[in-house]
Amino acid sequence: MADKIEKMIAETFLEMAQGLETGSFGKRPKIALTGMGSEHGEENAMEAALMAAKEGIDVYYIGSLEAEGVTTVKVADDEEGHKKMEEMLANKEVDGAVTMHFPFPIGVSTVGRAITPSKGKEMFVANTTGTSSADRIEGMIKNTIYGIIAAKACGKVNPTVGILNVDGARQTEKALKELKENGYDITFAESARADGGCVMRGNDVLQGTPDIMVTDSLTGNILIKMLSSYTTGGSYEATGYGYGPGIGEGYDQLVMIVSRASGAPLIAGAIRYAAQLVRSKVFEIAKAEFAAANKAGLKAILEARKAANKPAAAEEDVKEPPKEIVTSQIAGIEVMDLEDAVKVLWKLNIYAESGMGCTGPIIRVSDANLAKAEEELKKAGYIN
């Protein structure tokens, strides 16, 4: 018993000493980083790991390089590295991970965080990878909630929300204002342009007018790339925090995305972003925000949108086949067609799930059903 108490005291003093050194008190977040696959080589990723490790973060580098101050988990290649990362997350060996690609399920997408060029202001981009919904506007409504969660977890007590002027912006605005009227706390930003309003223009992107810029994931992906590499010609993402964490209702695995073009300063920023989310208990914040949004009628608002978009003829009721393990992926399907394609397979009693792979939307089926599923999707015109 005495040995256990002595160990606890020693750990406490070590945390205090590390806190005085780094300015970050409390338990050190454990963040994994996969280093293979970068266009700039493993050395670039290790440089980022070393930068972050000096700031009170335990960095687990998954790759082939070693350096003092960083724990290396040796792997032979990128594929093995991703398997190891997922294993470490599942076993709670690390609190979160930073990686270059990850197959988030539909309903989960990432909230990017950038430094805007006009005034050096931070802005969250909601969202940047993954798909919150197969319906564009429903996705943007959800992205708003996801953005608020990330911003609050990073210390923005009352973050302002702007909606980028893309297709669906006005319908998104209408839904969000209804949500606010029902009691969900949203503070809308005002465009810096003379006509104001919460629908943002390109100028607002450069100036960082809102704390959270809401858009669809494909547009958000372009924005985050441009904001991180506008000084370098695009081949090296030099500033900001990357594409952010995957967030979705009920999702509680902290996976942060960077790209193969991300430079060491940005990857280090992504590790810091992850550590900040760990310290602030982002998934507790997420649970509270989803509860508040649902209390204000989020699900009813989304269902009303779906009902309004349905064709006059009643939709065919397709039953889901018995679940089975799905390990094979079929790519090349338009995101707006994803759910319909799944139902084509369900009609044939082939169990399938929609998802998002590193190259875009995917359908997942069992190995045994892969050939048959591809054949049927070709017949139906969903893939070439």
C-alpha positions in Angstrom: 0.0 0.0 0.0 2.8 2.4 0.9 4.5 1.7 -2.4 1.3 2.6 -4.3 1.0 5.9 -2.4 4.6 6.7 -3.0 4.1 6.0 -6.7 1.0 8.3 -6.8 2.9 11.1 -5.1 5.8 10.7 -7.5 3.5 10.9 -10.5 1.8 14.0 -9.1 5.1 15.8 -8.6 6.2 14.7 -12.1 2.9 16.2 -13.6 3.5 19.4 -11.6 7.1 19.7 -12.9 6.0 19.0 -16.5 3.2 21.6 -16.1 5.6 24.2 -15.0 7.9 23.4 -17.9 5.2 23.3 -20.6 2.4 25.5 -19.2 0.0 22.5 -19.4 -1.1 21.0 -16.0 -2.9 17.7 -15.4 -2.5 14.3 -17.1 -0.5 14.4 -20.3 -2.6 13.5 -23.3 -1.4 10.5 -25.3 -1.6 11.1 -29.0 -0.6 8.6 -31.7 0.7 9.9 -35.1 1.0 7.7 -38.2 4.1 8.9 -40.0 4.2 6.9 -43.2 2.5 8.0 -46.5 3.4 11.7 -46.4 4.5 13.4 -49.6 7.2 15.0 -47.5 8.6 11.8 -46.0 8.7 10.3 -42.5 11.2 12.9 -41.4 8.5 15.6 -41.8 6.1 13.7 -39.5 8.8 13.0 -36.9 9.7 16.7 -36.8 6.0 17.4 -36.0 6.1 14.8 -33.3 9.1 16.4 -31.6 7.6 19.8 -31.8 4.4 18.6 -30.1 6.2 16.5 -27.5 7.8 19.7 -26.1 4.4 21.0 -25.1 3.3 18.5 -22.5 2.0 15.8 -24.9 3.1 12.1 -25.0 3.5 11.4 -28.7 3.5 7.9 -30.0 5.1 7.9 -33.4 3.9 4.9 -35.6 6.5 4.4 -38.2 10.2 3.4 -38.7 12.0 6.5 -37.2 13.2 7.0 -33.6 14.0 10.2 -31.7 14.5 11.1 -28.1 11.4 12.5 -26.4 9.0 10.5 -28.6 7.8 6.9 -28.2 8.2 5.0 -31.5 5.9 2.1 -32.4 7.7 0.3 -35.2 5.8 -0.8 -38.2 6.8 -2.0 -41.7 4.5 0.1 -43.8 1.5 2.5 -43.9 -1.1 -0.3 -43.9 0.4 -1.9 -40.8 0.7 1.5 -39.2 -3.1 2.2 -39.6 -3.9 -1.2 -38.1 -1.7 -0.5 -35.2 -3.2 2.9 -34.7 -6.7 1.5 -34.6 -5.6 -1.2 -32.2 -4.1 1.4 -29.8 -7.2 3.4 -29.9 -9.4 0.4 -29.2 -7.3 -0.7 -26.3 -7.2 2.8 -24.9 -3.4 2.9 -25.1 -3.7 6.4 -26.5 -6.4 9.1 -26.1 -6.4 10.1 -29.7 -4.6 9.8 -33.1 -3.5 12.0 -36.0 -3.5 10.3 -39.4 -3.7 11.0 -43.1 -6.9 9.0 -43.9 -9.6 7.2 -42.0 -12.9 5.6 -43.1 -15.4 7.5 -40.9 -19.0 6.1 -41.1 -21.7 8.2 -42.6 -22.9 10.7 -40.0 -19.3 11.5 -38.8 -17.2 14.2 -40.4 -14.3 16.4 -39.4 -14.1 20.0 -38.1 -11.1 21.8 -39.5 -9.3 24.6 -37.8 -7.4 27.2 -39.7 -5.6 30.6 -39.3 -7.2 33.0 -41.7 -4.8 35.3 -43.7 -6.4 38.7 -43.4 -6.2 39.2 -39.6 -4.4 36.0 -38.4 -7.7 34.9 -36.8 -8.6 31.3 -36.0 -11.6 29.9 -37.7 -13.3 26.4 -37.5 -14.4 25.0 -40.9 -17.4 22.7 -40.5 -16.7 20.4 -42.1 -13.7 19.2 -44.1 -13.7 15.4 -44.6 -16.3 12.7 -44.2 -20.0 13.0 -44.7 -22.5 14.1 -42.1 -25.4 13.1 -44.2 -26.2 11.9 -47.8 -28.5 14.9 -48.0 -26.4 18.1 -48.5 -28.5 20.5 -46.5 -29.1 18.0 -43.6 -25.3 17.6 -43.6 -24.7 21.3 -43.3 -27.2 21.5 -40.4 -25.4 18.8 -38.6 -22.0 20.3 -39.5 -23.1 23.4 -37.5 -23.6 21.3 -34.3 -20.3 19.6 -34.9 -18.5 22.9 -35.4 -20.0 24.3 -32.2 -18.8 21.2 -30.3 -15.2 21.6 -31.6 -15.1 25.3 -31.0 -16.4 25.0 -27.4 -13.9 22.2 -26.7 -11.2 24.7 -27.8 -12.3 27.4 -25.3 -14.9 29.3 -27.4 -17.6 29.8 -24.9 -20.1 31.4 -27.3 -18.8 30.7 -30.8 -20.3 32.6 -33.7 -21.7 30.7 -36.7 -21.7 31.8 -40.3 -23.0 29.8 -43.3 -20.9 29.9 -46.5 -22.8 31.1 -49.6 -23.0 27.7 -51.3 -26.0 25.7 -52.6 -28.3 25.1 -49.7 -27.1 28.0 -47.5 -30.5 29.6 -47.2 -32.3 26.4 -46.4 -29.6 25.7 -43.8 -30.1 29.1 -42.4 -33.9 28.6 -42.1 -33.5 25.3 -40.3 -30.9 26.7 -37.9 -33.0 29.7 -37.0 -35.9 27.4 -36.3 -33.6 25.4 -34.0 -32.7 28.6 -32.2 -36.3 29.6 -31.8 -36.9 26.2 -30.3 -34.3 27.0 -27.6 -30.9 25.8 -29.0 -28.2 28.4 -28.3 -26.7 29.6 -31.6 -25.1 32.9 -32.1 -25.0 34.0 -35.7 -22.2 36.0 -37.1 -22.7 39.1 -39.3 -21.0 39.2 -42.7 -18.3 41.9 -43.0 -19.9 42.9 -46.2 -22.2 46.0 -46.2 -25.4 43.9 -46.5 -24.5 41.8 -43.4 -26.5 38.7 -42.6 -25.2 35.3 -41.4 -24.6 34.0 -45.0 -20.9 34.5 -45.5 -19.0 35.6 -48.6 -15.4 34.9 -49.8 -14.2 38.0 -48.0 -15.5 36.5 -44.7 -13.4 33.4 -45.3 -10.2 35.4 -45.6 -11.1 37.6 -42.6 -12.3 34.8 -40.4 -15.5 36.7 -39.7 -17.3 33.8 -37.9 -15.7 31.5 -35.4 -17.3 28.6 -37.3 -17.7 28.6 -41.1 -20.5 26.1 -42.0 -20.3 24.5 -45.4 -20.5 21.1 -47.1 -17.5 18.8 -46.6 -16.2 18.9 -50.2 -16.2 22.7 -50.2 -14.7 22.7 -46.6 -12.0 20.4 -47.8 -11.0 22.9 -50.5 -11.1 25.8 -48.0 -8.9 24.1 -45.4 -6.3 23.2 -48.1 -6.2 26.8 -49.4 -6.1 28.4 -45.9 -3.2 26.1 -44.9 -1.1 26.4 -48.0 -1.8 29.8 -49.7 1.8 31.0 -49.0 3.5 27.9 -50.4 1.7 27.3 -53.7 -0.3 24.4 -52.4 2.3 21.6 -52.2 3.1 22.1 -48.5 0.4 22.9 -45.9 2.3 25.2 -43.6 -0.2 26.8 -41.1 -3.1 25.8 -39.0 -4.3 22.6 -37.3 -5.5 20.4 -40.2 -8.8 18.8 -41.1 -9.8 18.1 -37.5 -11.5 15.5 -35.5 -14.3 13.2 -36.7 -17.5 14.2 -34.8 -21.0 12.6 -34.9 -23.8 11.7 -32.5 -22.7 8.7 -30.4 -19.2 8.7 -31.9 -16.5 8.7 -29.3 -13.2 7.9 -31.0 -10.8 10.8 -31.4 -9.2 10.6 -34.8 -7.7 13.7 -36.4 -7.1 14.1 -40.1 -4.1 15.7 -41.8 -3.2 15.3 -45.5 -0.3 13.9 -47.4 0.7 17.5 -48.2 0.7 18.6 -44.6 3.9 20.0 -43.4 5.5 19.6 -39.9 4.1 22.8 -38.4 0.5 21.9 -39.4 0.9 18.3 -38.2 2.2 19.6 -34.9 -0.8 21.9 -34.7 -3.1 18.8 -35.3 -1.4 17.0 -32.4 -2.0 20.1 -30.2 -5.6 20.3 -31.4 -6.1 16.7 -30.4 -4.5 17.3 -27.0 -6.7 20.3 -26.3 -9.8 18.2 -27.2 -8.6 15.4 -24.8 -8.1 17.9 -21.9 -11.5 19.6 -22.5 -13.3 16.2 -22.7 -14.7 16.8 -26.1 -17.1 13.9 -26.2 -18.7 15.0 -23.0 -19.3 18.4 -24.7 -20.6 16.6 -27.7 -23.1 14.6 -25.6 -24.4 17.8 -24.0 -24.7 19.6 -27.4 -26.5 16.8 -29.1 -28.9 16.6 -26.1 -29.6 20.3 -26.3 -30.1 20.2 -30.1 -32.4 17.2 -29.9 -34.4 18.9 -27.1 -34.9 21.8 -29.5 -36.3 19.6 -32.2 -33.3 18.8 -34.4 -34.5 15.4 -35.4 -38.0 16.7 -36.2 -36.5 19.5 -38.3 -34.4 17.0 -40.2 -37.4 14.6 -40.7 -39.5 17.5 -42.0 -36.8 18.2 -44.6 -36.8 14.6 -45.7 -40.6 14.5 -46.0 -40.6 17.7 -48.1 -38.0 16.2 -50.5 -39.8 12.9 -51.0 -41.4 12.3 -54.4 -45.2 12.3 -54.6 -45.3 8.5 -55.0 -44.7 6.6 -51.8 -41.2 5.2 -51.4 -40.8 1.5 -51.5 -40.2 0.0 -48.1 -37.0 -2.0 -48.2 -36.1 -4.2 -45.2 -32.5 -4.5 -44.0 -31.1 -8.1 -44.3 -29.5 -9.7 -41.3 -26.3 -8.0 -40.3 -22.9 -9.6 -41.1 -19.3 -8.6 -41.0 -18.5 -6.2 -43.9 -14.8 -6.0 -44.8 -14.8 -5.3 -48.5 -15.3 -1.9 -50.0 -16.9 -0.7 -53.2 -15.9 2.9 -54.3 -17.0 5.2 -57.1 -20.5 5.9 -56.0 -21.9 9.5 -55.9 -22.5 10.5 -52.3 -26.1 11.6 -53.1 -26.8 8.1 -54.4 -25.2 6.2 -51.6 -28.3 5.3 -49.5 -30.3 4.3 -52.7 -27.4 2.0 -53.8 -27.4 0.3 -50.4 -31.2 -0.4 -50.8 -30.6 -1.9 -54.2 -28.4 -4.5 -52.5 -30.8 -4.9 -49.6 -33.6 -5.8 -52.1 -31.4 -8.7 -53.2 -30.8 -9.8 -49.6 -27.2 -8.6 -49.7 -26.3 -6.9 -46.4 -24.5 -3.6 -47.1 -23.4 -0.5 -45.2 -22.6 3.0 -46.4 -19.4 4.7 -45.3 -16.7 7.2 -46.2 -13.2 5.9 -47.3 -10.0 7.9 -47.9 -11.0 8.5 -51.5 -14.7 9.2 -51.1 -18.0 7.4 -50.5 -18.0 3.7 -50.2 -20.3 0.7 -49.7 -19.1 -2.0 -47.5 -20.1 -5.7 -48.0 -18.8 -9.1 -46.9 -15.9 -10.6 -48.9 -18.3 -13.4 -50.1 -20.8 -10.8 -51.5 -18.3 -8.5 -53.1 -18.4 -9.8 -56.7 -22.2 -10.1 -56.7 -22.7 -6.6 -55.2 -20.4 -5.0 -57.8 -22.3 -6.7 -60.6 -25.7 -5.6 -59.3 -24.5 -2.0 -58.7 -23.1 -1.9 -62.3 -26.5 -3.1 -63.6 -28.3 -0.4 -61.7 -25.9 2.3 -63.0 -24.3 3.2 -59.6 -20.8 2.3 -60.6 -18.9 1.9 -63.9 
